Each structure stands twice: as structure tokens, then as C-alpha cells.
Amino acid sequence: MSIAPSTAANIAPSNQALLDALDKVAVISTTDLQGNITYANELFCRLTGYTSDELVGRPHSLVRHPDVPKSLYKNMWDTIRDGRIWTSIIPNVGKDGSVYVVDTTVQPMFDDTGKVTSYISIRRMVNDLMEDFEAVEQAKEIFDDYYDRQH
């Protein structure tokens, strides 16, 4: 059964509704080209323990966990400076030293001419997955089995 285009348009959420929903569940920040935070949503502030005023203007590396290899961040910078999207699962550190793990996507933002002007990071906290490692392992086995059969 398919939905008629006119009906689909009537039930499709507005861009603002989509942004509002995303803002409630995703940890979002933007940075300038040097990696200094220009925006941090409320969820990012709650998760890290920093206020927006404490974050804006500071390097995003403020929340970097010291045990994450620098090569991971070099790969990220090489990728996004090249205009491509980068993803990884990364542990970070809050203001109080607490560790949180995020599934991270960083992508460049472009102006009308195609020039990279800033970066946006959209993350989902996955600490809950760290607590249910058995479910993650099972999902990975299913994923690996499927792709092994495809190739």
C-alpha cells in the first residue's frame, strides 16, 4: 500500500519539527575551521557539564579523552577538510571527568560556492550499548554473517 503524494505531504513534518526532534535526542555542536566550538546544543551541555558560555570559543578537543589515539583525530581532520563525512565511536570526557561514549558523525558545512565554512558534529550517546555488550556482539555477528555471504 502506498500513500498518495498529497497525503504524504500533509503528514510529513516541517523542517523545523525535524530539527526540534533531532535537537532533543542528538548531541550537536558546530565549530569553525580551526575546531573552536561555535554552537553547542542543550544536550551537549548537559552531557558534558559545561554551559554554552564555557564551550563557545573553546577548542572541541576540550572533551577529548586522553587515551584516544591522535591518529584517529588526524584521520577525522583529513577527511572533513577534504569535504567528506567522517564517523566513529569515541569516548569523551565531561567537565567532572566522567566518561561518555558517542557514535559521532562530523561533516563539513559549505557556502553557496562549495567552500567549507565550518563543521557540524552530530552524536548519539551510546553508553547504554556499552552496558549491553552481549546485544552489540549478537548484532555484529548477524551483520558480519550477512556481509560474508554477500562477498
Long-range contacts (C-beta under 8 A, 24 or more apart in sequence): 22-122, 25-124, 26-122, 26-123, 26-124, 27-102, 27-121, 27-122, 27-123, 27-124, 27-125, 28-120, 28-121, 28-122, 28-123, 29-55, 29-60, 29-120, 29-121, 30-109, 30-118, 30-119, 30-120, 30-121, 31-60, 31-118, 31-119, 31-121, 32-118, 33-116, 33-117, 33-118, 33-119, 34-59, 35-59, 35-60, 35-61, 35-77, 35-119, 36-60, 37-62, 38-118, 47-94, 47-100, 47-125, 48-92, 48-94, 48-95, 49-94, 49-95, 49-96, 49-98, 50-94, 50-95, 54-95, 60-121, 63-92, 63-93, 63-94, 64-92, 64-93, 65-90, 65-91, 65-92, 65-93, 65-99, 66-93, 67-91, 76-106, 79-106, 80-106, 80-107, 80-108, 80-116, 80-119, 81-108, 81-116, 83-108, 83-110, 83-116, 84-108, 89-126, 100-125, 100-127, 101-125, 101-126, 101-127, 101-129, 101-130, 102-126
